[in-house]
Amino acid sequence: MNAVRMRFPADALTELRKLDPETPVSLSFIRRLVKTGAVPSVPVGAGKRRLVNFDALCAYLENPPADEAQTARGIRPVSERW
């Protein structure tokens, strides 16, 4: 049985950069994946911090879901109060 590698998001990014120094993945992207539930995580302590399943993160990055294509939401209107 393999042990599950759990990391805080910043530590997961550090591990990811060891595997791929040129990775464009950012800490905010990892946190977004955790927040949306795309990557499994568990709360730690009072629940404000979360541990990320590093293996699931790597699997997600190797094969992201096709239906989650990122699209631009458009330009937001700006008020003309000058």
N, C-alpha and C positions, 0 to 999 in steps of 0.2 A: 504494500500500500504506500503510495507516494504522499508525502506531506504537502498540504496546501500552503503555498507561499503567500502570506498576507503582508501587505505593506501599507504604510500611510501614503497618500497620493504623491507627496514630494519624494519619498523613498522609492516609490514605483517608477517615477520619472528618472531618478538616478540609475536604477537598475536597467531601465529601458535604454538609457544613453550609453551604458556599458556594453549592451548588446549591439546597439546601432548609434554610434556617435553623431551621425548626420540626421537623426530623426527630427521631423518637424513637429512632433507631438509636444504640446505644452501642458503645463500644470493645470491651467484653466480648462483645457479639453478633457483631461482625466477627471477633474472634479465634476464637469458637466455630465460625463458618462456615468459617474457614480450617482449624481443627483437624479438623473432620469431613469436609473435602474438598468441601464444597458450593460453595466458591469456589476457583478455581485459585490456587496460590501457589508460590513457589520459595524454597528456603533460600538464605541469604546468609551469607558468612563461615564461621564454624564450624558453622553450621546452626541456631543458637539463634534467630536472627531470620529472618523470612520477608517476602518482598515479595508483596503481593496484586495480582491483576489487577483494577484499578479498574473497567474496563469490564464485566468479568464480575460484579463485585460489584453494579454498578448494574443489570445485566440480571437478576440474581437478585432484587434488591429490587423491580424492576418486575413480575416475574412469578415469584413463589416457587412451588416445587412443591406441588401440592395434597395429596400424600400425606404431607407432613411437618407435619401439624397438630400444634401443641403441646398436649399434654394434661397435666393435673396428675397427678402420680404418687400423690397421696393424702397422708394424714397419717402421719408415721412414728411408731411407738410410742415412748413415753417411759417409762423405767424408774420404778417407784414406790418407789425407795429413798430415802425422806426420813428 
